[in-house]
Amino acid sequence: MSKFKKKKGGDLPAVNTASLPDIVFMLLFFFMVATVMREDTLMIENRLPSADQIEKLEKKNLVMYIYVGKPSSSYKAKYGDEARIQLNDKFAQVTDIQAFIAAERASKREEEIPYLTTSLRVDKEANMGIVGDIKQELRKANALKLNYTTTQGDVSNNN
């Protein structure tokens, strides 16, 4: 008699799936943290001008976006062909900018407020008069940190 029994077949043992739920939850948590959802639905045409010297903003959560451009094709019948201002997900007037800035400041922590930056995403075909009006309203709201969003490219080829 022998103490050890021989295996009767060359069967492989079953794969241990005990750690599978941990791996799935780690992947789920990673993608929930790493994914950035677009906050605003663009209702305007927004072809940004190009610039050759640009800097990337570090903290995007401290940026308030003001979009300027002609309404997109689905909104042209209602709003016309003139350049419009979009704040969050709705069209707005120049006079609405101060309330928008106040609401954005109210949604942030007090120590973050001095670091808030207003970013103008202006279509390259937009009239600069509306940009001047926006800048006047930003001065009234004391939102003096201003950024113009552009794309990187050669300025000489910008038509």
C-alpha positions in Angstrom: 0.0 0.0 0.0 1.2 3.4 -0.8 0.6 6.6 1.2 0.0 8.8 -1.8 -2.7 8.3 -4.3 -2.0 8.9 -7.9 -4.3 11.3 -9.8 -6.6 9.5 -12.1 -6.5 12.0 -14.9 -4.6 15.1 -16.1 -7.6 17.4 -15.3 -6.7 21.0 -14.6 -8.0 22.6 -11.4 -10.9 25.1 -11.7 -9.9 28.8 -12.0 -10.3 30.6 -8.7 -12.8 33.5 -9.2 -12.8 34.7 -5.6 -10.9 37.9 -6.4 -13.0 38.7 -9.5 -15.5 41.0 -7.8 -12.6 43.0 -6.2 -11.0 43.5 -9.6 -14.3 44.6 -11.2 -15.0 47.1 -8.5 -11.5 48.5 -8.7 -11.9 49.0 -12.5 -15.3 50.6 -12.0 -14.0 53.0 -9.4 -11.0 53.9 -11.6 -13.3 54.8 -14.5 -15.7 56.7 -12.3 -12.8 58.9 -11.0 -10.9 59.3 -14.3 -13.8 60.0 -16.6 -14.8 63.7 -17.2 -18.3 64.3 -18.4 -19.0 67.3 -20.6 -21.0 69.7 -18.5 -22.5 71.9 -21.2 -24.3 71.1 -24.4 -23.1 73.5 -27.1 -26.0 75.3 -28.7 -23.8 77.6 -30.8 -21.2 77.1 -33.5 -17.8 77.4 -31.8 -14.9 77.3 -34.2 -12.1 78.6 -32.0 -9.3 80.8 -33.4 -5.8 79.5 -33.4 -2.8 80.9 -31.6 0.9 80.0 -31.5 1.7 80.7 -27.9 -0.8 79.0 -25.5 -0.9 77.8 -22.0 -3.0 75.0 -20.5 -5.1 75.7 -17.5 -4.3 73.6 -14.5 -7.5 73.4 -12.5 -10.5 73.1 -14.9 -12.9 73.0 -12.0 -12.1 76.6 -11.2 -13.0 77.8 -14.7 -16.3 79.5 -15.7 -17.0 79.2 -19.4 -18.8 81.8 -21.5 -19.5 80.7 -25.1 -20.1 83.1 -27.9 -21.1 82.3 -31.5 -23.9 82.0 -34.0 -26.7 79.5 -33.0 -26.2 76.0 -34.4 -28.4 74.9 -37.3 -31.1 73.4 -35.0 -31.5 76.8 -33.2 -31.2 79.2 -36.1 -34.9 79.2 -36.8 -35.7 80.4 -33.2 -32.7 82.6 -32.5 -31.5 83.9 -35.9 -28.0 84.2 -37.3 -26.5 86.8 -35.0 -23.9 85.9 -32.4 -25.3 84.8 -29.1 -24.0 84.2 -25.6 -24.4 80.8 -24.0 -24.1 80.4 -20.2 -24.2 76.8 -19.1 -27.0 75.2 -21.2 -29.0 78.2 -22.2 -28.8 81.3 -24.3 -28.4 84.5 -22.3 -28.1 88.3 -22.6 -25.1 90.4 -21.7 -27.0 91.6 -18.6 -27.2 88.0 -17.3 -23.4 87.7 -16.9 -23.2 89.3 -13.5 -25.8 86.8 -12.1 -24.0 83.9 -13.7 -20.7 85.0 -12.1 -22.4 85.4 -8.7 -24.0 81.9 -9.0 -20.7 80.3 -10.0 -18.9 81.9 -7.0 -21.7 80.8 -4.7 -21.2 77.2 -5.8 -17.5 77.2 -4.9 -15.7 77.0 -1.6 -14.7 80.4 -0.2 -10.9 79.7 -0.5 -11.3 78.8 -4.2 -13.1 82.1 -5.2 -9.9 84.2 -5.7 -8.6 81.5 -8.1 -11.8 81.4 -10.4 -11.0 82.2 -14.0 -13.5 83.2 -16.6 -12.8 81.6 -20.0 -14.3 83.1 -23.2 -14.8 80.5 -25.9 -15.5 82.9 -28.8 -16.2 81.7 -32.3 -13.6 83.2 -34.7 -16.4 84.7 -36.9 -18.1 86.4 -33.9 -18.4 90.2 -33.8 -15.9 91.7 -31.3 -18.6 94.2 -30.1 -20.3 91.5 -28.1 -16.9 90.5 -26.6 -16.4 94.1 -25.5 -19.8 94.1 -23.8 -19.0 90.8 -22.0 -15.8 92.3 -20.7 -17.6 95.3 -19.4 -20.0 93.1 -17.5 -17.2 91.0 -16.1 -15.5 94.2 -14.8 -18.8 95.1 -13.1 -18.9 91.7 -11.5 -15.2 92.0 -10.5 -14.3 88.9 -12.5 -10.9 90.2 -13.6 -9.1 86.9 -14.3 -9.9 86.3 -18.0 -8.8 83.7 -20.4 -9.4 83.3 -24.2 -9.7 79.7 -25.3 -8.0 79.0 -28.6 -6.6 76.0 -30.5 -2.9 75.6 -31.1 -1.9 76.3 -34.7 -0.2 78.7 -37.0 -1.7 82.1 -36.8 -0.6 83.1 -40.3 -2.9 80.4 -41.8 -5.9 81.5 -39.7 -8.7 82.6 -42.1 
